[in-house]
Amino acid sequence: PPASQNNEQGSTLRDLLTTTAGKLRLGSTDAGIAFAPVYSTGTPSGKSGRTMPNILDDIIASVVENKIPPNRTPKINVKSEIKDEPKDDRKCILDDCSKLYNDIQYSWICDKHVLWLRDHKNSNNWKLFKECWKQGRPVLVSGMHKKMNFSLWKAESISLDFGNQQADILNCKDSIISNTNVKEFWDGFEDVSKRQKIKSGETALLKLKDWPSGEDFKAMMPARYEDLLKSLPLPEYCSPEGKLNLASHLPGFFVRPDLGPRLCSAYGVAATKDHDVGTTNLHIEVSDVVNILVYVGIAKGNGVLSKSGVLKKFEEEDLDDLLRKRLKDSSELPGALWHIYAGKDADKIREFLQKIAKEQGLEVLPEHDPIRDQSWYVNKKLRQRLFEEYGVKTCTVIQFLGDAVILPAGALHQV
């Protein structure tokens, strides 16, 4: 700044940080401090003995409102600040929600680990979502199919429009991938008699692997792409143009993850003898994920469970009471079963799966990572052992038609 300006303002960032600060009142009525009480353990900076803050939030907090004169050492009362901070963020949110967000229809499921937003149209949903998302917890939003053109997403419609395309099809039981005509997959989607058979004579459990994906999706299916984008939940976060969708606004020199969209289509396990198999094995995504169930096919043919039989299979799971209530609602159509784990449990789960592999006589190589390799679907018996032996509890979610499951990056899940 010009020399005529008050030298209190400072001429460098260091001067600014050491001479200008906001009074932060975090629970205490008399604590005026220059920075929030989060300090690095490195070399103290300046004569005050304080280390510089190591979080961007602290720097931002330091350049608001009132200035503390440079000749006055700001009062730092770390003990009182720490004492007054809430010890359990989750409990704090749960306690405050009923007062702060009484205009939002929501519930907590999975032992209050998952936020369920029941009204997809509420424009204030993002405010509660934000508080939950800070803690890296999954969110379920219902009713997205009501905003969509349902006819576009029927199996018959996709087969008619794109049946001549070639794509990779995965047999979920033996992990064999074949490149074949998409029409074969869609013809068997709701007619079991038209499905491929494996060597044992059983019906194959097939999955169309991420077809189409990303730019291919947009180019091949422009009408469906537009329908999907206008129907995304919490557009502030989930839309490619959302102001809070940070991944979409990364500078060009970053290597961006594949943000999709991609179409994930698979046969249900209702027509298979072995219900201990999944269509998506346990894995971790490197970015946050929004998964919308746009269509649920009702399979017909020999060996297929009746609707009551399918519901019975769902009810055998360790379900939240609210999910059990949804199962009894005839207007709801269940289509996918999710098992979700917090990212902090990844090492325990990895160790557990390597232990199970050794028990089963499988070779465990040093470079083998059962989560990265997506080589396991953790069945009910193993989920119980995981809880008993490692204290890791499974979060079980049923995804109904129109539900959007929103997962934070790092959360483990299988479907």
C-alpha positions as CSV (number, residue, x, y, z in Angstrom):
1,P,0.0,0.0,0.0
2,P,1.1,3.7,-0.4
3,A,3.3,4.9,2.5
4,S,0.7,7.3,3.6
5,Q,-1.6,4.5,4.7
6,N,-1.7,3.5,8.3
7,N,1.2,1.0,8.8
8,E,-1.1,-1.1,11.0
9,Q,-2.6,-2.5,7.7
10,G,0.7,-4.2,6.9
11,S,2.4,-4.7,3.5
12,T,2.8,-8.5,3.4
13,L,0.6,-11.5,4.2
14,R,2.7,-12.1,7.3
15,D,2.0,-8.6,8.5
16,L,-1.6,-9.0,7.7
17,L,-1.9,-12.2,9.7
18,T,-0.1,-10.9,12.7
19,T,-1.8,-7.5,12.9
20,T,-5.4,-8.1,11.7
21,A,-7.7,-10.6,13.3
22,G,-11.4,-11.2,14.1
23,K,-12.7,-11.7,17.6
24,L,-13.9,-15.3,17.6
25,R,-16.5,-16.2,20.2
26,L,-16.8,-19.9,20.1
27,G,-18.9,-20.6,23.1
28,S,-17.1,-18.3,25.4
29,T,-18.3,-14.8,26.0
30,D,-14.9,-13.2,26.9
31,A,-12.4,-15.0,24.7
32,G,-11.1,-12.7,21.9
33,I,-8.4,-14.5,20.0
34,A,-6.5,-13.8,16.9
35,F,-6.9,-17.3,15.4
36,A,-9.0,-20.3,16.1
37,P,-7.1,-22.6,18.5
38,V,-5.7,-24.9,15.9
39,Y,-1.9,-24.6,15.6
40,S,0.9,-26.6,14.0
41,T,3.6,-28.1,16.1
42,G,6.4,-26.6,14.1
43,T,8.6,-23.6,14.9
44,P,6.7,-20.7,16.6
45,S,6.4,-17.7,14.4
46,G,7.0,-14.2,15.7
47,K,7.7,-13.1,19.3
48,S,4.3,-14.2,20.7
49,G,5.3,-17.9,20.7
50,R,2.3,-18.9,18.7
51,T,2.6,-21.1,15.7
52,M,0.9,-20.1,12.5
53,P,-2.5,-21.7,11.8
54,N,-2.3,-24.6,9.4
55,I,-5.9,-24.6,8.2
56,L,-7.3,-22.3,5.6
57,D,-10.4,-21.6,7.8
58,D,-8.2,-20.1,10.5
59,I,-6.6,-17.7,8.0
60,I,-10.0,-16.7,6.7
61,A,-11.2,-16.2,10.2
62,S,-8.3,-13.9,10.9
63,V,-9.3,-11.2,8.4
64,V,-12.8,-10.4,9.5
65,E,-14.4,-7.5,11.4
66,N,-12.5,-6.0,14.3
67,K,-8.7,-5.3,14.2
68,I,-6.5,-6.0,17.2
69,P,-3.8,-3.3,17.4
70,P,-0.3,-4.5,16.8
71,N,1.0,-3.3,20.1
72,R,-1.6,-5.4,22.0
73,T,-1.1,-9.1,22.4
74,P,-4.4,-10.9,21.7
75,K,-5.8,-12.9,24.6
76,I,-5.6,-16.6,23.8
77,N,-7.7,-18.8,25.9
78,V,-7.2,-22.3,24.4
79,K,-8.6,-24.3,27.3
80,S,-11.9,-22.5,27.4
81,E,-12.3,-22.8,23.7
82,I,-11.6,-26.6,23.7
83,K,-13.8,-27.1,26.7
84,D,-16.8,-25.4,25.1
85,E,-16.5,-27.2,21.7
86,P,-19.0,-30.0,21.3
87,K,-17.4,-33.4,21.8
88,D,-19.8,-35.4,19.6
89,D,-20.5,-33.6,16.2
90,R,-23.1,-36.3,15.3
91,K,-25.0,-35.8,18.6
92,C,-24.9,-32.1,18.1
93,I,-26.4,-32.3,14.7
94,L,-29.1,-34.8,15.7
95,D,-30.1,-32.6,18.7
96,D,-30.2,-29.4,16.7
97,C,-31.9,-30.7,13.5
98,S,-35.4,-30.8,14.9
99,K,-35.2,-27.1,15.8
100,L,-33.1,-25.7,12.8
101,Y,-34.6,-27.8,10.0
102,N,-38.2,-28.2,10.8
103,D,-39.2,-27.2,7.3
104,I,-37.4,-30.3,5.8
105,Q,-38.9,-33.8,5.7
106,Y,-36.1,-36.1,6.9
107,S,-35.3,-39.1,9.1
108,W,-32.2,-40.8,10.3
109,I,-31.7,-44.5,9.4
110,C,-29.0,-47.2,10.0
111,D,-28.6,-46.3,13.7
112,K,-28.6,-42.6,12.8
113,H,-25.7,-43.1,10.4
114,V,-27.5,-42.2,7.2
115,L,-29.6,-39.1,6.5
116,W,-32.8,-39.8,4.6
117,L,-34.3,-36.8,2.8
118,R,-37.9,-37.8,2.0
119,D,-39.0,-34.8,-0.1
120,H,-36.7,-34.4,-3.2
121,K,-38.5,-31.1,-4.1
122,N,-37.5,-29.2,-0.9
123,S,-35.2,-26.4,-2.0
124,N,-33.7,-26.3,1.6
125,N,-32.5,-29.9,1.6
126,W,-28.9,-28.8,0.8
127,K,-28.7,-27.0,4.2
128,L,-29.2,-30.1,6.2
129,F,-27.2,-32.2,3.7
130,K,-24.2,-29.8,4.2
131,E,-24.1,-30.5,7.9
132,C,-24.3,-34.2,7.4
133,W,-21.8,-34.2,4.6
134,K,-19.2,-32.5,6.7
135,Q,-19.0,-35.7,8.7
136,G,-18.6,-37.9,5.7
137,R,-21.9,-39.8,6.1
138,P,-24.1,-41.3,3.4
139,V,-27.4,-39.6,2.4
140,L,-30.5,-41.1,0.8
141,V,-32.9,-38.9,-1.2
142,S,-36.3,-40.4,-2.3
143,G,-38.6,-39.7,-5.2
144,M,-36.1,-38.8,-7.9
145,H,-38.1,-40.9,-10.5
146,K,-41.0,-38.5,-10.2
147,K,-38.9,-35.8,-11.9
148,M,-37.8,-38.1,-14.7
149,N,-39.3,-39.3,-18.0
150,F,-39.8,-42.9,-16.9
151,S,-40.4,-44.2,-20.4
152,L,-36.8,-43.4,-21.4
153,W,-35.4,-45.7,-18.7
154,K,-37.4,-48.9,-19.4
155,A,-35.3,-51.9,-20.4
156,E,-37.4,-52.4,-23.5
157,S,-36.8,-48.8,-24.5
158,I,-33.0,-48.9,-24.1
159,S,-32.9,-52.3,-25.9
160,L,-34.9,-50.8,-28.8
161,D,-32.7,-47.8,-29.1
162,F,-29.3,-49.3,-28.5
163,G,-29.6,-53.1,-29.0
164,N,-27.1,-53.1,-31.8
165,Q,-24.2,-51.7,-29.7
166,Q,-21.4,-53.9,-28.4
167,A,-20.4,-53.8,-24.8
168,D,-18.5,-55.7,-22.1
169,I,-20.8,-57.9,-20.0
170,L,-19.6,-59.4,-16.7
171,N,-20.7,-62.7,-15.3
172,C,-20.9,-61.8,-11.6
173,K,-20.4,-65.4,-10.4
174,D,-17.2,-66.3,-12.2
175,S,-16.0,-62.8,-13.1
176,I,-15.7,-63.7,-16.8
177,I,-16.1,-60.7,-19.1
178,S,-17.3,-61.1,-22.7
179,N,-17.9,-58.5,-25.4
180,T,-21.3,-59.1,-26.9
181,N,-24.4,-57.5,-28.4
182,V,-26.2,-55.3,-25.8
183,K,-29.6,-56.7,-27.1
184,E,-28.8,-60.1,-25.6
185,F,-28.4,-58.6,-22.2
186,W,-31.6,-56.5,-22.3
187,D,-33.7,-59.4,-23.8
188,G,-33.0,-61.3,-20.6
189,F,-33.5,-58.4,-18.2
190,E,-37.1,-59.4,-17.4
191,D,-37.4,-62.7,-19.1
192,V,-35.3,-65.4,-17.4
193,S,-35.8,-67.9,-20.2
194,K,-33.7,-65.7,-22.5
195,R,-30.8,-65.4,-20.2
196,Q,-27.5,-67.2,-20.8
197,K,-26.7,-70.4,-18.9
198,I,-23.3,-71.1,-17.2
199,K,-21.6,-74.6,-17.4
200,S,-23.6,-75.9,-14.4
201,G,-26.8,-75.1,-16.2
202,E,-27.6,-72.2,-13.8
203,T,-28.9,-68.9,-15.1
204,A,-26.1,-66.4,-15.5
205,L,-26.0,-63.3,-13.3
206,L,-24.9,-60.6,-15.8
207,K,-23.9,-57.0,-15.4
208,L,-23.5,-54.5,-18.2
209,K,-20.2,-52.8,-17.1
210,D,-20.5,-49.0,-17.0
211,W,-22.1,-48.8,-20.4
212,P,-22.2,-46.1,-21.6
213,S,-20.0,-43.8,-19.5
214,G,-18.9,-40.2,-19.4
215,E,-18.7,-38.4,-22.7
216,D,-20.0,-41.6,-24.5
217,F,-23.2,-41.4,-22.4
218,K,-23.8,-37.8,-23.3
219,A,-23.1,-38.4,-27.1
220,M,-25.0,-41.7,-27.3
221,M,-28.0,-40.9,-25.1
222,P,-28.5,-37.1,-25.2
223,A,-32.2,-37.2,-24.2
224,R,-31.4,-39.5,-21.2
225,Y,-28.4,-37.4,-20.3
226,E,-30.6,-34.2,-20.1
227,D,-33.3,-36.1,-18.2
228,L,-30.8,-37.3,-15.7
229,L,-29.2,-33.9,-15.2
230,K,-32.4,-32.1,-14.6
231,S,-33.4,-34.7,-12.1
232,L,-30.3,-34.8,-9.9
233,P,-30.8,-34.5,-6.2
234,L,-29.2,-31.5,-4.3
235,P,-28.1,-29.8,-7.6
236,E,-25.9,-27.4,-5.6
237,Y,-23.6,-30.3,-4.9
238,C,-24.5,-33.0,-7.5
239,S,-25.0,-31.1,-10.8
240,P,-21.9,-30.6,-13.0
241,E,-22.7,-26.9,-12.8
242,G,-23.4,-26.9,-9.1
243,K,-21.6,-24.1,-7.3
244,L,-20.6,-26.5,-4.5
245,N,-19.5,-29.4,-6.8
246,L,-15.8,-28.8,-6.4
247,A,-14.7,-31.6,-8.7
248,S,-16.3,-29.8,-11.6
249,H,-14.4,-26.6,-11.0
250,L,-10.9,-28.0,-10.6
251,P,-8.3,-26.2,-12.6
252,G,-7.3,-27.9,-15.8
253,F,-3.9,-29.1,-14.6
254,F,-5.6,-31.5,-12.1
255,V,-6.1,-35.1,-13.1
256,R,-9.9,-35.4,-12.7
257,P,-11.6,-38.6,-11.7
258,D,-14.2,-40.0,-14.1
259,L,-17.3,-38.1,-13.0
260,G,-19.6,-40.1,-15.3
261,P,-22.5,-40.3,-15.7
262,R,-22.5,-44.0,-16.3
263,L,-25.3,-46.5,-16.7
264,C,-25.0,-49.5,-14.2
265,S,-27.3,-52.3,-15.2
266,A,-27.5,-55.8,-13.7
267,Y,-29.8,-58.8,-13.4
268,G,-31.2,-59.3,-9.9
269,V,-30.2,-62.3,-7.8
270,A,-33.8,-63.3,-7.4
271,A,-33.4,-65.8,-10.3
272,T,-30.2,-67.4,-8.9
273,K,-29.9,-70.2,-6.5
274,D,-27.0,-68.6,-4.7
275,H,-28.1,-65.3,-3.0
276,D,-24.7,-64.8,-1.4
277,V,-23.4,-63.1,-4.5
278,G,-23.5,-59.4,-5.5
279,T,-23.6,-57.5,-8.7
280,T,-21.0,-55.0,-7.4
281,N,-18.3,-56.3,-5.0
282,L,-16.9,-54.4,-2.1
283,H,-14.9,-51.4,-3.3
284,I,-14.0,-47.7,-2.8
285,E,-14.7,-44.9,-5.2
286,V,-12.1,-42.0,-5.4
287,S,-14.8,-39.4,-5.8
288,D,-18.2,-38.8,-4.2
289,V,-20.9,-40.9,-5.8
290,V,-24.6,-40.2,-6.7
291,N,-26.4,-43.5,-7.6
292,I,-30.1,-43.1,-8.8
293,L,-32.2,-46.2,-9.2
294,V,-34.1,-45.2,-12.4
295,Y,-35.7,-48.6,-13.2
296,V,-36.5,-51.9,-11.5
297,G,-37.4,-54.8,-13.7
298,I,-39.7,-57.6,-12.5
299,A,-38.2,-60.8,-13.7
300,K,-40.5,-63.6,-15.0
301,G,-39.8,-67.3,-15.6
302,N,-38.9,-70.6,-13.9
303,G,-37.1,-70.3,-10.6
304,V,-37.8,-66.6,-10.0
305,L,-38.9,-65.7,-6.5
306,S,-42.4,-64.2,-6.2
307,K,-42.7,-60.7,-5.0
308,S,-43.4,-61.9,-1.5
309,G,-40.3,-64.1,-1.7
310,V,-38.2,-61.2,-2.8
311,L,-39.5,-59.1,0.1
312,K,-38.8,-62.0,2.5
313,K,-35.1,-62.0,1.3
314,F,-34.9,-58.3,2.1
315,E,-36.5,-58.8,5.5
316,E,-33.8,-61.3,6.4
317,E,-31.3,-58.5,6.4
318,D,-30.4,-56.5,9.5
319,L,-32.7,-53.6,8.6
320,D,-33.7,-50.3,10.2
321,D,-37.3,-50.1,11.3
322,L,-38.0,-47.3,8.8
323,L,-36.7,-49.5,6.0
324,R,-38.9,-52.4,7.1
325,K,-41.9,-50.0,7.1
326,R,-41.0,-49.0,3.5
327,L,-41.0,-52.7,2.4
328,K,-44.6,-53.0,3.6
329,D,-45.7,-50.0,1.5
330,S,-47.2,-51.3,-1.7
331,S,-46.4,-48.0,-3.5
332,E,-42.6,-48.6,-3.0
333,L,-40.6,-50.9,-5.3
334,P,-37.3,-52.2,-3.8
335,G,-34.6,-52.9,-6.3
336,A,-31.1,-52.9,-4.7
337,L,-29.5,-53.9,-1.4
338,W,-26.5,-51.9,-0.3
339,H,-23.9,-52.6,2.5
340,I,-21.9,-49.6,3.4
341,Y,-18.9,-49.1,5.6
342,A,-17.1,-46.0,6.8
343,G,-13.7,-45.2,5.3
344,K,-12.1,-45.4,8.7
345,D,-12.8,-49.1,8.8
346,A,-11.0,-49.9,5.6
347,D,-7.8,-51.3,7.2
348,K,-9.8,-53.6,9.5
349,I,-11.9,-54.9,6.6
350,R,-8.8,-55.4,4.5
351,E,-7.2,-57.4,7.3
352,F,-10.3,-59.4,7.8
353,L,-10.7,-60.4,4.2
354,Q,-7.0,-61.4,4.0
355,K,-7.6,-63.6,7.0
356,I,-10.7,-65.2,5.4
357,A,-8.7,-65.8,2.2
358,K,-6.1,-67.7,4.1
359,E,-8.7,-69.7,5.9
360,Q,-10.1,-70.7,2.5
361,G,-6.7,-71.7,1.3
362,L,-6.4,-68.9,-1.2
363,E,-3.0,-67.4,-2.0
364,V,-2.6,-63.9,-0.4
365,L,0.1,-62.0,-2.3
366,P,1.9,-59.0,-0.7
367,E,0.6,-56.7,-3.5
368,H,-3.0,-58.1,-3.3
369,D,-5.6,-55.7,-1.9
370,P,-9.0,-57.3,-1.6
371,I,-10.8,-53.9,-1.7
372,R,-8.9,-52.4,-4.6
373,D,-9.2,-55.6,-6.6
374,Q,-13.0,-55.8,-5.9
375,S,-12.6,-59.5,-5.3
376,W,-15.1,-60.0,-2.4
377,Y,-18.8,-59.8,-1.8
378,V,-19.1,-60.0,1.9
379,N,-22.1,-62.3,2.6
380,K,-24.3,-62.3,5.7
381,K,-22.1,-64.9,7.6
382,L,-18.9,-62.9,7.0
383,R,-20.6,-59.6,7.9
384,Q,-21.5,-61.1,11.2
385,R,-17.9,-62.3,11.8
386,L,-16.6,-58.9,10.8
387,F,-18.7,-57.3,13.6
388,E,-17.9,-60.0,16.2
389,E,-14.1,-60.1,15.5
390,Y,-13.3,-56.5,14.5
391,G,-16.2,-54.5,15.8
392,V,-17.1,-53.2,12.3
393,K,-20.8,-52.8,11.9
394,T,-22.5,-53.0,8.5
395,C,-24.8,-50.2,7.4
396,T,-27.6,-51.9,5.4
397,V,-29.7,-49.8,3.0
398,I,-32.4,-50.8,0.6
399,Q,-32.6,-48.7,-2.5
400,F,-36.1,-48.3,-3.8
401,L,-37.2,-47.1,-7.3
402,G,-36.3,-43.4,-7.5
403,D,-33.9,-43.4,-4.5
404,A,-30.6,-41.6,-4.9
405,V,-27.8,-43.0,-2.7
406,I,-25.1,-40.3,-2.2
407,L,-21.8,-41.7,-0.9
408,P,-18.7,-39.7,0.2
409,A,-15.4,-40.6,-1.4
410,G,-13.7,-43.3,0.6
411,A,-16.8,-45.1,1.8
412,L,-16.7,-48.8,1.2
413,H,-19.8,-50.4,-0.4
414,Q,-21.2,-53.4,-2.2
415,V,-24.5,-53.9,-4.0
